[in-house]
Amino acid sequence: MNTAVRPIHSGQAPTDPVVAPDPHVLRAVLSNAAYFRYWRACAAMGPVFLAAFLICWGALGHNIPPIPADHTAAQMGEFFRTHYNEVRAGMAGAMLFGVLYLPWTLSITKVMEWINPRENNIVTTLQMWGGGLTVVPLVTSSVFWLTGSYRPDVLSDITLQMLYDQGWLLIDMFYAITTIPMVAIGVAGLADQRARPLFPRWACWYSIWAGISFLFELLMPFFKSGLFARQGWLNFWVEFLVWFIYILVITYYVFKAIPRLEQERAALLSKA
C-alpha cells in the first residue's frame, strides 16, 4: 500500500503533509462511517458532564460557592444535618456523571492523533492519561461529601468539618493531573502544520494558560479567607470558570475538526 505523503484539500495548503496516524485506518476494513462512528458521541460527553456536574456537584451539593473555610465546625455540622438529602443526591449524581470526562477526553485524543502523526505520540498519550485520571479527583472528592451526608446525625461537628475539608483539598490540590492534558492539547495544536489548524492558535494558548493558572491552587491550604481560600474569587470563581470555558472551547473545536478529518481520511482512502 502506498502511504506516501500527498497533498489534500479540506482547508489545507497544497503542500501540507497529511498522513494517517496508524496504518490500519487506510485498510478497507473500516469505512469512514465506522471509523468516526463514536467520535461525536464522545465529544458530546464534555458539555453533558459540565451541565450535570454544575447541577449535581454545584447546586445540589452546595459547592457553588463552597462553604467558606473559616466557618466553624458547628456551622458545618448544621449544614450537613439540614441539607443531607440534597448533598446525597448531588454527590451521587456527581459520581455518576463525573466519569463522562473520560470519553470526552478520548474524543480529543483521537483528533490529536491526526495533527502530526509521523512524530512520536508522547503528547497525545499525556493528554489521554491526564484527562482520564482527572476523573479520580472529581469522583473521589464527592465520596467525602457523600460520607458526611450519610450519617450526619451521629457524626460530630469536627468529623463533618474534616470530611468537607478533605473533599475540597482533594479536588483542588489534585489540579496538576488536569494541567497535564490541558498543556498537552495546546502544545500539540501549536505544532499543527495545516494552513488552518484543527485547534486555532488562540485556543491552544488558552488551554496552556488555563492549565498553568491552576498553580494558584497551591496556596489554598494556607488560607481560610481571602482570594486564595477555597471560596475566594481567584481560587474558586476564576479558576473554575477558566476550566469550564476550556471544556466548552475544546469541545467546539473537536466538533469542527471531525468533518475535516472525515474528508482527509476519505481522500487518503480513495488514493490508497
MARBA-327180 format. One line per field, with one value per atom (N, C-alpha, C): x, y, z; atom name; residue in one letter. Coordinates in steps of 0.05 Angstrom, whole numbers, plus 32768, in hexadecimal, padded with zeros to 4 digits. Example, Ala and Ser with C-alpha at 12.3 -4.5 7.8 and 13.67 -1.06 7.14 Angstrom:
<atoms>
u = c(8108,80F6,8108,8101,8111,8102)
v = c(7F8E,7FA6,7FBE,7FD3,7FEB,8001)
w = c(809C,809C,809C,808E,808F,809D)
site = c(N,CA,C,N,CA,C)
code = c(A,A,A,S,S,S)
</atoms>
This chain:
<atoms>
u = c(8011,8000,8012,800A,801A,800F,801F,8017,8029,8034,8045,8035,8044,8037,802A,8011,8003,7FF6,7FF2,7FE3,7FC6,7FB7,7F9A,7F8C,7F73,7F63,7F5A,7F41,7F34,7F42,7F46,7F50,7F6E,7F7D,7F9A,7FA8,7FC0,7FD0,7FD8,7FDC,7FE3,7FFC,800E,8027,8026,800F,800E,800F,8020,8021,8009,7FFB,7FE5,7FE8,7FEC,7FEE,7FDD,7FD6,7FC5,7FD6,7FCA,7FD9,7FE1,7FD3,7FD9,7FD3,7FE3,7FDE,7FC3,7FB7,7F9D,7F86,7F89,7F73,7F6F,7F83,7F80,7F77,7F74,7F6B,7F4D,7F45,7F28,7F16,7F21,7F11,7EFE,7F08,7EF9,7EF1,7ED7,7ECE,7ED0,7ECD,7ECE,7EB8,7EA0,7E8A,7E91,7E9D,7EA4,7EBB,7ECF,7EE6,7EDF,7ECD,7EC6,7EAC,7EA2,7E87,7E82,7E94,7E8F,7E9D,7EAB,7EBA,7EA8,7E93,7E81,7E73,7E6B,7E5E,7E70,7E89,7E9D,7EA2,7EA4,7EA8,7E91,7E79,7E61,7E61,7E70,7E70,7E7D,7E8D,7E99,7E83,7E73,7E5D,7E49,7E44,7E31,7E3D,7E57,7E64,7E63,7E69,7E69,7E4E,7E39,7E1E,7E16,7E1B,7E13,7E24,7E3D,7E4F,7E47,7E3F,7E36,7E1C,7E0B,7DF1,7DF6,7E03,7E06,7E1B,7E33,7E49,7E46,7E3D,7E3C,7E23,7E0C,7DF3,7DEA,7DE5,7DDC,7DF0,7E09,7E1F,7E27,7E1B,7E21,7E3F,7E4A,7E67,7E6B,7E56,7E58,7E49,7E57,7E73,7E76,7E8E,7E92,7E8D,7E88,7E86,7EA1,7EA2,7EBC,7ECC,7EE6,7EF9,7EFB,7EF3,7EF5,7EDB,7EC8,7EB0,7EB8,7EA9,7EAF,7EA6,7EAF,7EA6,7E88,7E7E,7E62,7E51,7E5A,7E4C,7E4D,7E63,7E65,7E53,7E51,7E3F,7E22,7E1B,7E00,7DF9,7E0D,7E09,7E02,7E12,7E0E,7DF3,7DEC,7DD4,7DBB,7DBE,7DA8,7DA4,7DBA,7DB9,7DC3,7DC1,7DCD,7DC1,7DA7,7D9B,7DA4,7DA6,7DAF,7DCC,7DDD,7DF9,7DFB,7DEB,7DEB,7DE5,7DCF,7DC7,7DDC,7DE7,7DFB,7E14,7E1E,7E37,7E34,7E1C,7E17,7E17,7E0B,7E0B,7E26,7E36,7E51,7E62,7E5F,7E6F,7E66,7E4D,7E43,7E4C,7E48,7E4E,7E6C,7E7A,7E96,7EA7,7E9F,7EAE,7EAB,7E98,7E95,7EAD,7EBD,7ED5,7EE8,7EE6,7EF8,7EF2,7ED9,7ED4,7ED9,7ED3,7ED9,7EF7,7F07,7F24,7F2D,7F21,7F29,7F22,7F0C,7F06,7F1B,7F27,7F3C,7F55,7F5B,7F72,7F71,7F59,7F57,7F5C,7F53,7F59,7F77,7F83,7FA0,7FB1,7FA8,7FB8,7FBC,7FAB,7FAD,7FBC,7FC6,7FD4,7FEF,8000,801B,8021,8014,8015,8031,8043,805D,8071,8068,8079,8071,8080,8079,805F,8052,8038,8038,804E,8051,803D,8039,8027,800A,8003,7FE8,7FE4,7FF8,7FF5,7FF2,8001,7FFF,7FE3,7FD8,7FBD,7FA8,7FAB,7F98,7F99,7FB1,7FB3,7FAC,7FB5,7FAF,7F91,7F84,7F67,7F58,7F61,7F53,7F56,7F6E,7F72,7F65,7F5D,7F4E,7F34,7F2A,7F11,7F15,7F2E,7F33,7F2C,7F38,7F31,7F14,7F09,7EED,7EDA,7EDF,7ECE,7ED5,7EEF,7EF7,7EF0,7EF3,7EEC,7ECF,7EBE,7EA1,7E9B,7EAD,7EA9,7EAA,7EBC,7EBE,7EA5,7E9A,7E82,7E6A,7E69,7E54,7E55,7E6D,7E70,7E66,7E6C,7E62,7E44,7E37,7E1A,7E0C,7E1B,7E0F,7E06,7E15,7E0D,7E13,7E09,7E10,7E05,7DF1,7DE5,7DF6,7E09,7E19,7E37,7E3E,7E5A,7E5D,7E74,7E79,7E7E,7E7B,7E80,7E9C,7EB0,7ECB,7ECF,7EC3,7EC5,7EB9,7EA2,7E94,7EA5,7EB1,7EC2,7EDB,7EE6,7EFD,7EF6,7EDF,7ED7,7ED3,7EC7,7EC3,7EDD,7EEF,7F0A,7F19,7F17,7F26,7F1D,7F03,7EF9,7F04,7F05,7F0F,7F2D,7F3B,7F58,7F60,7F50,7F56,7F50,7F38,7F31,7F42,7F4A,7F5B,7F79,7F83,7FA0,7FA8,7F95,7F9B,7F9B,7F9D,7F9A,7FAE,7FC7,7FDC,7FD6,7FC6,7FBF,7FAD,7F9F,7F8F,7FA0,7FB4,7FC6,7FD4,7FDC,7FEC,7FDD,7FC4,7FB7,7FB0,7FAB,7FA5,7FBE,7FD5,7FED,7FF4,7FEF,7FF4,7FE4,7FCA,7FB9,7FC4,7FCC,7FD7,7FF1,8003,801D,8018,8007,8002,7FF5,7FE1,7FD3,7FE6,7FF8,800B,801E,8022,8034,8026,800C,7FFD,8007,800E,801A,8005,7FEC,7FD7,7FD6,7FCE,7FCA,7FB4,7FA0,7F8B,7F8B,7F99,7F9C,7F81,7F81,7F69,7F60,7F74,7F6F,7F7C,7F6D,7F79,7F8E,7FA0,7FB6,7FAD,7F98,7F8F,7F84,7F76,7F6B,7F82,7F97,7FAE,7FBB,7FC0,7FCC,7FBA,7FA0,7F8D,7F8F,7F90,7F91,7FAB,7FC1,7FDA,7FD9,7FD0,7FCE,7FBB,7FA4,7F90,7F9C,7FAA,7FB6,7FCB,7FDC,7FF1,7FE5,7FCF,7FC3,7FBA,7FB7,7FAE,7FC4,7FDC,7FF1,7FE9,7FD6,7FCC,7FBF,7FB6,7FA9,7FBD,7FD7,7FEB,7FE9,7FDD,7FDB,7FC2,7FB0,7F96,7F99,7FAB,7FAC,7FB6,7FC1,7FCC,7FB9,7FA1,7F8E,7F72,7F65,7F49,7F36,7F41,7F31,7F41,7F34,7F42,7F43,7F51,7F4F,7F5C,7F6E,7F7A,7F6C,7F58,7F49,7F38,7F2D,7F1D,7F05,7EFA,7EE3,7EEB,7F06,7F10,7F0A,7F0A,7F03,7F18,7F31,7F45,7F45,7F48,7F4B,7F31,7F1A,7F01,7EF5,7EEC,7EDD,7EED,7F05,7F15,7F1E,7F2A,7F36,7F20,7F0A,7EF5,7EE9,7EE5,7EDA,7EED,7F06,7F1A,7F19,7F16,7F14,7EFA,7EE4,7ECA,7ECC,7ED7,7EDA,7EEC,7F01,7F13,7F04,7EF3,7EE4,7ED3,7EC5,7EB4,7EC3,7EDA,7EEA,7EF5,7F01,7F0D,7EF8,7EE1,7ECB,7EC3,7EC0,7EB8,7ECB,7EE5,7EF8,7EFC,7EF6,7EF6,7EDF,7EC8,7EB2,7EB8,7EC7,7ECE,7EE3,7EF4,7F0A,7F00,7EEC,7EE3,7EDC,7ECA,7EC4,7EDC,7EEF,7F07,7F18,7F1A,7F29,7F1B,7F00,7EF2,7EF9,7EFB,7F03,7F20,7F31,7F4D,7F50,7F43,7F45,7F38,7F21,7F14,7F26,7F35,7F47,7F5E,7F68,7F7E,7F75,7F5D,7F52,7F4F,7F46,7F42,7F5B,7F72,7F8B,7F9D,7F94,7FA4,7FA7)
v = c(7FE8,8000,8019,802C,8045,8059,805F,8073,808B,8091,80A9,80C2,80D7,80F0,80FB,8103,810E,8128,813B,8153,814C,815D,8158,8172,8173,818C,818D,8192,8195,81AA,81C2,81D8,81D8,81C9,81C8,81D3,81DD,81E6,81CE,81D1,81BA,81AB,81B8,81AB,81A0,81A2,8198,8179,816D,8150,8145,8132,8126,8108,80FB,80DE,80D4,80BB,80AF,80A9,80AA,80A5,8088,8076,8059,804C,8038,802B,801F,8016,8008,801A,8034,8046,8047,803E,803E,8023,8010,7FF6,7FF7,7FE8,7FE9,7FDD,7FD1,7FC5,7FD9,7FF2,8007,801C,801F,8036,804F,8066,807F,8080,8077,8077,8066,804F,803E,804A,8056,8060,8077,8089,80A1,809D,8085,8081,808D,8089,8091,80AB,80B8,80D0,80E6,80EB,8101,80FB,80E2,80DB,80E0,80D8,80DC,80FA,8109,8126,8134,812A,8136,8131,811D,8118,812E,8140,8156,8169,8174,8186,8178,815E,814F,814D,8146,8146,8161,8176,8190,8198,8194,819B,818B,8171,8160,8166,816C,8172,818C,81A0,81B9,81B5,81A5,81A0,818F,8178,8165,816E,8172,8179,8196,81A8,81C4,81CC,81C8,81D2,81C0,81A6,8194,8191,8190,818C,81A5,81BB,81D5,81DC,81D6,81DC,81F5,8202,821B,8231,8241,823D,8229,8221,820E,821C,820B,8216,8222,823A,8247,8237,8237,8227,8232,824C,8257,8253,8244,823D,8229,822A,8219,81FD,81EA,81CF,81CD,81DD,81DD,81E5,81F9,8202,81EC,81DE,81C8,81B1,81AB,8196,819D,81B6,81BF,81BC,81C3,81C0,81A4,8191,8175,816A,8172,8167,8174,818B,8199,8191,818D,8188,816C,8159,813E,8131,8134,8127,8133,814E,815B,8153,8152,814B,812E,811C,8100,80FE,810B,810A,8117,812E,813C,812C,8120,8111,80F7,80EA,80D2,80D9,80EF,80F8,8100,810D,8115,80FD,80E8,80D0,80C1,80C3,80B6,80C4,80DF,80EE,80F6,80F4,80FC,80EB,80D1,80BF,80C7,80D8,80E1,80F1,80FB,8109,80F7,80DD,80CA,80C7,80C1,80BF,80DA,80F0,810A,810D,8105,8106,80F6,80DE,80CD,80D9,80E8,80F5,8109,8117,8129,811A,8104,80F3,80EB,80E2,80D9,80EF,8107,811E,8124,8124,812A,8116,80FD,80E9,80F1,8102,810A,8124,8130,814A,8147,8138,8132,8114,8103,80E6,80DA,80E7,80DB,80E2,80F3,80F8,80E4,80E4,80D1,80DA,80C8,80CD,80D4,80DD,80E2,80F7,810C,8122,8118,8108,80FD,80EA,80DA,80C7,80D5,80EB,80FB,8106,810F,811B,8105,80EE,80D8,80CF,80CB,80C1,80D7,80F0,8105,810B,810C,8111,80FA,80E1,80CA,80CA,80D0,80D0,80E7,80FC,8112,8108,80F2,80E7,80E0,80D8,80CF,80E4,80FD,8111,8119,811A,8122,810F,80F6,80E2,80DD,80DB,80D4,80EB,8104,811A,8119,8110,810E,80FA,80E6,80D1,80DD,80F0,80FC,810B,811B,812A,8117,8102,80EE,80E0,80DA,80CD,80DF,80F9,810C,810D,810B,810C,80F2,80DC,80C2,80BE,80C5,80C3,80DD,80F3,810C,810E,80FE,80FF,80F2,80E1,80D3,80DC,80EB,80F5,810F,8114,812D,8143,815C,8173,8173,816C,816C,8158,8140,812C,8135,8142,814C,8163,8173,8188,817C,8167,815A,814E,8141,8134,8149,8160,8175,8180,8184,818E,817B,8161,814D,814D,8150,8151,8168,817F,8196,8196,818C,8189,8176,8161,814E,8159,8165,816E,8186,8196,81AE,81A6,8197,8192,817C,816E,815B,8168,8183,8192,818A,8182,817D,8167,8154,813E,8149,815F,816C,8180,818B,819E,818F,8177,8168,8166,815C,815A,8175,8189,81A4,81B0,81AD,81B6,81A5,818B,8179,8180,8186,818E,81A7,81BB,81D3,81CF,81BF,81BA,81AB,8197,8188,819A,81AA,81BC,81D0,81DB,81EF,81E2,81C8,81BA,81B1,81B6,81AE,81BD,81AE,81BA,81C2,81BE,81C6,81E4,81ED,820A,8214,8204,820A,81F4,81F8,81E3,81D9,81C0,81B5,81C4,81CC,81DD,81F8,820E,8228,8230,8240,8248,8253,8265,8271,825D,8248,8233,8222,821E,820F,821F,8238,8249,824B,824D,824E,8234,821D,8204,8202,820B,820B,821D,8236,8249,8240,8235,822C,8216,8203,81ED,81F7,820A,8214,8226,8233,8245,8236,821C,820C,820C,8215,8216,8227,8239,8249,8237,821F,820D,8204,8206,81FF,8210,8227,8239,8234,8224,8220,8215,8202,81F7,820B,8221,8235,824C,824B,8261,8256,8262,825B,8272,8288,829F,82AE,82BF,82CE,82C1,82CD,82C4,82A9,829F,8285,826E,8274,8260,8250,823A,8229,8238,824B,825B,8275,827A,8294,8299,82B3,82B9,82AF,82AC,82A1,8283,8276,8259,824A,8258,824B,8257,8270,827B,827D,8287,8289,826E,825E,8244,8231,822F,821D,8227,8242,824D,8248,824C,8247,822A,8217,81FB,81F5,8200,81FC,8206,821E,8229,8218,820E,81FC,81E3,81D7,81C0,81C7,81DE,81E6,81ED,81FB,8203,81EA,81D8,81C0,81AF,81AC,819C,81A8,81C2,81CF,81C9,81CA,81C6,81A8,8196,817A,8174,8180,817C,8189,819F,81AB,819A,818C,817D,8163,8156,813C,813B,814D,814C,8151,8162,8166,814C,813E,8125,8110,8110,80FE,8102,811B,8121,8119,811E,8116,80F8,80E9,80CC,80C1,80CD,80C4,80C8,80DE,80E3,80CF,80C9,80B6,809A,8093,8078,8076,808C,808B,8088,8090,808F,8078,8069,8053,803C)
w = c(8000,8000,8000,7FF0,7FEE,8002,8017,802B,802A,8013,8011,8016,801E,8024,800B,800C,7FF5,7FFD,7FEB,7FF0,7FF2,8000,8003,8007,8001,8005,8022,8026,8041,8052,8046,8055,8059,8049,804C,8034,8038,8021,8011,7FF7,7FE6,7FEF,7FFC,8003,8020,802E,8049,8049,805A,805B,806B,8060,806E,806D,8083,8084,809A,8098,80AD,80C6,80DE,80F6,80FA,80EF,80F1,80D6,80CF,80B5,80B2,80C9,80C6,80BD,80BF,80B8,809A,808A,806D,8062,8073,8069,8064,8050,8049,805D,8072,8087,8094,8098,80A6,8092,808E,807D,808E,8081,8090,80A5,809E,80B1,80CA,80C6,80DC,80EC,80DF,80EC,80FF,80F6,8105,8115,8117,8121,813C,814F,816B,8173,8160,8167,8171,8163,816A,8184,8188,81A2,81B9,81B6,81CC,81D0,81BB,81BD,81CC,81C7,81D3,81F1,81FB,8218,8228,821B,8229,8233,8221,822B,823D,8238,8249,8265,8267,8281,828E,8280,828C,8297,8287,8291,82A9,82A8,82BE,82D7,82D3,82EA,82F7,82E8,82F3,8303,82F9,8308,8321,831D,8333,8347,833E,8350,835A,8347,834E,835D,8351,835D,8373,836E,8383,8399,8392,83A5,83B4,83AD,83B9,83B7,83A0,839C,838A,8382,8373,8382,8392,839A,83B0,83B6,83CD,83E7,83FC,8417,841E,8428,842E,8441,843D,844D,8469,846D,8488,8498,848E,849E,84B4,84CA,84E1,84DC,84ED,84EB,84F0,8502,8508,84F0,84E2,84C9,84B4,84B2,849F,84A6,84C0,84C9,84C4,84C8,84C2,84A4,8494,8477,846F,8478,8470,847B,8493,849F,8494,8487,847A,845D,844F,8432,842A,843C,8436,841D,8419,8402,83E7,83E7,83CF,83C9,83DE,83D9,83D0,83DB,83D3,83B5,83AD,8391,837F,8388,8378,8374,838A,8388,8379,837C,836C,834E,8347,832B,8321,8332,832B,8325,8336,8332,8318,8312,82FA,82E1,82E0,82C7,82C6,82DC,82DB,82C8,82C5,82B3,8296,828F,8273,826A,827C,8275,8265,826A,825D,823F,8237,8219,820B,8219,820E,8208,821B,8218,8200,81FC,81E6,81CB,81CA,81B0,81A8,81BC,81B7,81AE,81BB,81B4,8197,818E,8172,815E,8164,8153,8153,816B,816E,815E,815C,814D,8130,8126,8109,8105,811B,8117,810A,8116,810A,810E,80FF,8105,8100,80F2,80EE,8104,8117,812E,8144,815A,8170,817D,818B,8196,81B3,81BE,81DA,81E4,81D5,81DD,81DD,81C9,81C7,81DF,81E5,81FB,8216,821A,8232,8235,821E,821F,8227,821B,8220,823E,8248,8264,8277,8272,8285,8286,826F,826E,827B,8276,8282,82A0,82AA,82C7,82D5,82C6,82D2,82DF,82D5,82E0,82FD,8305,8320,8335,8334,8348,8346,832D,832A,8339,8337,8343,8361,8367,8382,8395,838D,839F,83A7,8394,839A,83B0,83B2,83C6,83E3,83E7,8402,8409,83F6,83FC,83FE,83EF,83F1,840C,8416,8430,8446,8444,8458,8459,8442,8441,8447,8449,844D,8469,847D,8499,84A8,84A0,84AD,84CA,84D0,84EB,8500,84F8,850C,850A,84F6,84F3,8502,850D,851B,8508,8512,8501,84F6,8506,84FD,84E6,84E9,84D4,84BA,84BC,84A4,8497,84A7,849D,848E,849A,848E,8474,8472,8459,8442,844A,8436,842D,8440,8439,8427,842E,841E,8401,83FC,83E1,83D1,83DE,83D0,83CC,83E0,83DE,83C7,83C4,83AE,8393,838F,8374,836B,837F,8378,8375,8387,8387,8373,8367,8352,8337,8337,831E,8309,8311,82FE,82EA,82F1,82DF,82C8,82CD,82B8,82A8,82B5,82A7,8290,8295,8280,8266,8265,824B,823F,824F,8245,8236,8242,8235,821D,821F,8208,81F0,81F4,81DD,81D0,81E0,81D5,81C6,81D1,81C4,81A9,81A9,8191,817C,8184,8171,8165,8174,8169,8155,8156,8144,812A,8128,8111,80F8,80E3,80CB,80B6,80BB,80A9,80A6,808E,808A,809C,80A1,80B5,80CA,80E0,80F4,80FF,8108,8114,812D,813D,8154,814F,814E,8148,815D,8155,8167,8181,8180,8199,81AC,81A2,81B4,81C0,81B0,81BB,81D2,81CD,81E2,81FB,81F6,820C,821D,820F,821D,822E,8223,8232,824A,8245,825B,8271,8269,827C,828E,8281,8291,82A5,829C,82AD,82C3,82BD,82D2,82EB,82E8,8300,8316,830F,8323,833C,8338,834F,8364,835C,8370,8385,837F,8393,83AD,83AA,83C1,83D2,83C7,83D5,83F1,83F7,8412,8427,841E,8431,8438,842B,8430,8436,8449,844F,8447,843E,8435,8420,8411,83FD,83E1,83CE,83B2,83AE,83C0,83BC,83CB,83DB,83E9,83D5,83DE,83CB,83C1,83D0,83C8,83BC,83BA,83B0,8393,838B,8370,835C,8364,8352,8351,8368,8369,8365,8366,835F,8346,8347,8331,8317,8319,8300,82F6,8308,82FF,82F4,8301,82F7,82DE,82DC,82C3,82AB,82B0,829B,8291,82A4,829D,828D,8296,8289,826C,8268,824D,823C,8248,8239,822E,823E,8235,821D,821E,8208,81EF,81F2,81DB,81CD,81DC,81D0,81C3,81D0,81C4,81A9,81A8,818F,8178,817E,8168,8162,8175,816E,815A,815F,814D,8131,8131,8118,8109,8118,810C,8100,810B,8102,80E4,80DA,80BD,80AC,80B5,80A5,80A4,80BA,80BA,80AA,80A9,8098,807B,8073,8057,8052,8065,8061,805E,806F,806E,8055,804C,8034,801C,801B,8005,8006,801D,801F,8017,801F,8017,7FF9,7FED,7FCF,7FBF,7FCC,7FBE,7FC7,7FDB,7FE7,7FD3)
site = c(N,CA,C,N,CA,C,N,CA,C,N,CA,C,N,CA,C,N,CA,C,N,CA,C,N,CA,C,N,CA,C,N,CA,C,N,CA,C,N,CA,C,N,CA,C,N,CA,C,N,CA,C,N,CA,C,N,CA,C,N,CA,C,N,CA,C,N,CA,C,N,CA,C,N,CA,C,N,CA,C,N,CA,C,N,CA,C,N,CA,C,N,CA,C,N,CA,C,N,CA,C,N,CA,C,N,CA,C,N,CA,C,N,CA,C,N,CA,C,N,CA,C,N,CA,C,N,CA,C,N,CA,C,N,CA,C,N,CA,C,N,CA,C,N,CA,C,N,CA,C,N,CA,C,N,CA,C,N,CA,C,N,CA,C,N,CA,C,N,CA,C,N,CA,C,N,CA,C,N,CA,C,N,CA,C,N,CA,C,N,CA,C,N,CA,C,N,CA,C,N,CA,C,N,CA,C,N,CA,C,N,CA,C,N,CA,C,N,CA,C,N,CA,C,N,CA,C,N,CA,C,N,CA,C,N,CA,C,N,CA,C,N,CA,C,N,CA,C,N,CA,C,N,CA,C,N,CA,C,N,CA,C,N,CA,C,N,CA,C,N,CA,C,N,CA,C,N,CA,C,N,CA,C,N,CA,C,N,CA,C,N,CA,C,N,CA,C,N,CA,C,N,CA,C,N,CA,C,N,CA,C,N,CA,C,N,CA,C,N,CA,C,N,CA,C,N,CA,C,N,CA,C,N,CA,C,N,CA,C,N,CA,C,N,CA,C,N,CA,C,N,CA,C,N,CA,C,N,CA,C,N,CA,C,N,CA,C,N,CA,C,N,CA,C,N,CA,C,N,CA,C,N,CA,C,N,CA,C,N,CA,C,N,CA,C,N,CA,C,N,CA,C,N,CA,C,N,CA,C,N,CA,C,N,CA,C,N,CA,C,N,CA,C,N,CA,C,N,CA,C,N,CA,C,N,CA,C,N,CA,C,N,CA,C,N,CA,C,N,CA,C,N,CA,C,N,CA,C,N,CA,C,N,CA,C,N,CA,C,N,CA,C,N,CA,C,N,CA,C,N,CA,C,N,CA,C,N,CA,C,N,CA,C,N,CA,C,N,CA,C,N,CA,C,N,CA,C,N,CA,C,N,CA,C,N,CA,C,N,CA,C,N,CA,C,N,CA,C,N,CA,C,N,CA,C,N,CA,C,N,CA,C,N,CA,C,N,CA,C,N,CA,C,N,CA,C,N,CA,C,N,CA,C,N,CA,C,N,CA,C,N,CA,C,N,CA,C,N,CA,C,N,CA,C,N,CA,C,N,CA,C,N,CA,C,N,CA,C,N,CA,C,N,CA,C,N,CA,C,N,CA,C,N,CA,C,N,CA,C,N,CA,C,N,CA,C,N,CA,C,N,CA,C,N,CA,C,N,CA,C,N,CA,C,N,CA,C,N,CA,C,N,CA,C,N,CA,C,N,CA,C,N,CA,C,N,CA,C,N,CA,C,N,CA,C,N,CA,C,N,CA,C,N,CA,C,N,CA,C,N,CA,C,N,CA,C,N,CA,C,N,CA,C,N,CA,C,N,CA,C,N,CA,C,N,CA,C,N,CA,C,N,CA,C,N,CA,C,N,CA,C,N,CA,C,N,CA,C,N,CA,C,N,CA,C,N,CA,C,N,CA,C,N,CA,C,N,CA,C,N,CA,C,N,CA,C,N,CA,C,N,CA,C,N,CA,C,N,CA,C,N,CA,C,N,CA,C,N,CA,C,N,CA,C,N,CA,C,N,CA,C,N,CA,C,N,CA,C,N,CA,C,N,CA,C,N,CA,C,N,CA,C,N,CA,C,N,CA,C,N,CA,C,N,CA,C,N,CA,C,N,CA,C,N,CA,C,N,CA,C,N,CA,C,N,CA,C,N,CA,C,N,CA,C,N,CA,C,N,CA,C,N,CA,C,N,CA,C,N,CA,C,N,CA,C,N,CA,C,N,CA,C,N,CA,C,N,CA,C,N,CA,C,N,CA,C,N,CA,C,N,CA,C,N,CA,C,N,CA,C,N,CA,C,N,CA,C,N,CA,C,N,CA,C,N,CA,C,N,CA,C,N,CA,C,N,CA,C,N,CA,C)
code = c(M,M,M,N,N,N,T,T,T,A,A,A,V,V,V,R,R,R,P,P,P,I,I,I,H,H,H,S,S,S,G,G,G,Q,Q,Q,A,A,A,P,P,P,T,T,T,D,D,D,P,P,P,V,V,V,V,V,V,A,A,A,P,P,P,D,D,D,P,P,P,H,H,H,V,V,V,L,L,L,R,R,R,A,A,A,V,V,V,L,L,L,S,S,S,N,N,N,A,A,A,A,A,A,Y,Y,Y,F,F,F,R,R,R,Y,Y,Y,W,W,W,R,R,R,A,A,A,C,C,C,A,A,A,A,A,A,M,M,M,G,G,G,P,P,P,V,V,V,F,F,F,L,L,L,A,A,A,A,A,A,F,F,F,L,L,L,I,I,I,C,C,C,W,W,W,G,G,G,A,A,A,L,L,L,G,G,G,H,H,H,N,N,N,I,I,I,P,P,P,P,P,P,I,I,I,P,P,P,A,A,A,D,D,D,H,H,H,T,T,T,A,A,A,A,A,A,Q,Q,Q,M,M,M,G,G,G,E,E,E,F,F,F,F,F,F,R,R,R,T,T,T,H,H,H,Y,Y,Y,N,N,N,E,E,E,V,V,V,R,R,R,A,A,A,G,G,G,M,M,M,A,A,A,G,G,G,A,A,A,M,M,M,L,L,L,F,F,F,G,G,G,V,V,V,L,L,L,Y,Y,Y,L,L,L,P,P,P,W,W,W,T,T,T,L,L,L,S,S,S,I,I,I,T,T,T,K,K,K,V,V,V,M,M,M,E,E,E,W,W,W,I,I,I,N,N,N,P,P,P,R,R,R,E,E,E,N,N,N,N,N,N,I,I,I,V,V,V,T,T,T,T,T,T,L,L,L,Q,Q,Q,M,M,M,W,W,W,G,G,G,G,G,G,G,G,G,L,L,L,T,T,T,V,V,V,V,V,V,P,P,P,L,L,L,V,V,V,T,T,T,S,S,S,S,S,S,V,V,V,F,F,F,W,W,W,L,L,L,T,T,T,G,G,G,S,S,S,Y,Y,Y,R,R,R,P,P,P,D,D,D,V,V,V,L,L,L,S,S,S,D,D,D,I,I,I,T,T,T,L,L,L,Q,Q,Q,M,M,M,L,L,L,Y,Y,Y,D,D,D,Q,Q,Q,G,G,G,W,W,W,L,L,L,L,L,L,I,I,I,D,D,D,M,M,M,F,F,F,Y,Y,Y,A,A,A,I,I,I,T,T,T,T,T,T,I,I,I,P,P,P,M,M,M,V,V,V,A,A,A,I,I,I,G,G,G,V,V,V,A,A,A,G,G,G,L,L,L,A,A,A,D,D,D,Q,Q,Q,R,R,R,A,A,A,R,R,R,P,P,P,L,L,L,F,F,F,P,P,P,R,R,R,W,W,W,A,A,A,C,C,C,W,W,W,Y,Y,Y,S,S,S,I,I,I,W,W,W,A,A,A,G,G,G,I,I,I,S,S,S,F,F,F,L,L,L,F,F,F,E,E,E,L,L,L,L,L,L,M,M,M,P,P,P,F,F,F,F,F,F,K,K,K,S,S,S,G,G,G,L,L,L,F,F,F,A,A,A,R,R,R,Q,Q,Q,G,G,G,W,W,W,L,L,L,N,N,N,F,F,F,W,W,W,V,V,V,E,E,E,F,F,F,L,L,L,V,V,V,W,W,W,F,F,F,I,I,I,Y,Y,Y,I,I,I,L,L,L,V,V,V,I,I,I,T,T,T,Y,Y,Y,Y,Y,Y,V,V,V,F,F,F,K,K,K,A,A,A,I,I,I,P,P,P,R,R,R,L,L,L,E,E,E,Q,Q,Q,E,E,E,R,R,R,A,A,A,A,A,A,L,L,L,L,L,L,S,S,S,K,K,K,A,A,A)
</atoms>
